[in-house]
Amino acid sequence: MDNYVAPGNAVQVTIPYAVNQGSGVLVGTGLFGVAQNTYTSGATGIIVTEGVFTRLVKASGTGEGWAVGDKLYWDNTNKNLVKASGTGNTAAPVAICLEAVGTAVTTAGEVKLVN
């Protein structure tokens, strides 16, 4: 195939905001991944778009207890994973919960990206 570019599990993009290595990043409205390194806003960087990750930032509080199999969305204002789509959050899920976590927890257990 002369039109094949790459597997697509890690892609080079313009990073839309400063992000630390291992943190979630939303590019545009539909491309979510985990930063391979720490990047400044506007830098060219690599995000990993497939796989299972742990320790991503999670919303806490009422309604944010997660069960295995829950769909998770990205809140691009607060830069964290949440259980609901809606205003300020991605319309489509970016991950699936693989490890249950309580409402007070602010770091996700294992999640599988679903880009």
N, C-alpha and C positions, 0 to 999 in steps of 0.2 A: 504494500500500500504506500503510495507516494504522498498521501495526505495525512498519515498518522503523525502526531506530534509527541504525545507522552501519555502515561497511564492516567494522570489527572488526580492522583491522591495527594499531591503537593503542587501548588501552583504559585507562580510569581505574580504579584499584584502590586499596585500602589496602595500603601497602607493609609486608611482614611483618618486615623487618629493615633496618638502615641499609645503603644501597647507593649506590655512586658512579655518575655518568652513564656510560653505555656498558657497565655490568656486568649480568650475568645475574641474574634474580630469579625465584624460584618462589613462586607464590601458591597456597596450598592444596597439593593433590597433583597437579594437572594443568594449571595455567596457567603457562606459562613465557614470559618475554619479556626484553627488554633495556631497562633504565631510561633514560628520555628525559633525565632530570636527576639530580642528586644528591638523595637523600631520606633523612630520618631514619625510624627504625622507627615505624610507626603513621601516617605521613603519607599523605595522598592524593596519588597520583602517576600518571603515564602510563608504561605499558610498551608497547614495540613488539613485536608478536607474530608478525609476518611479515617475511620479507626475508632478505638475505644480510649477514652481519656478519663482522668480523675483530677480532682482539685480545681475544677473550673468554678468561677464565682457563681453563687446561687442566691436568689432572693430568699429572704426569711420572712416569717410572719404568717398570719392567717392565710390558709389556702396553699401554703408552700411546703407542705409535707408531701414527699414524692414516694410513689410506689413503683416497683419494677414494671416496666412497660408504659409508664406515663410518657406522653409526648411533651417535649420541652421546647420552648420558644426563646428567642433572644430579645431582651429589653435593651435596645440600643441607647437609651437615655442613661440608664444606670449601669450598663455594661455587665449584665448578669443573665443567667438562665432563669426562666420562670415557667409556671405551668399553664399559663393562659396566653392565647393570641389576643390581639386587640391593639388599641391606640398606643403607639410607641413600641409595640412588640412586633416581631415578624409575623406575617400572616400564616406562613407554613412552619411546621416544626423544624428545628435544626438538629435535634438530638432525641434519643430515647433513653429513659432512665433504666439502668441495669442494676442499681443498688439503692434500696430504699433509704431515705433520709428524713429526719424530722423537721418540723417547722422552724425551730430555732437555729438550725445548722445553716452556715453561710458558705460552705464549700461543698460542692457536689461530690457524691461518690462516683462510681463508674457510670459514664454515659457513652452511648454510641452515636457518632455523628451520622446524619441522614441526608446530607447534600446530594 
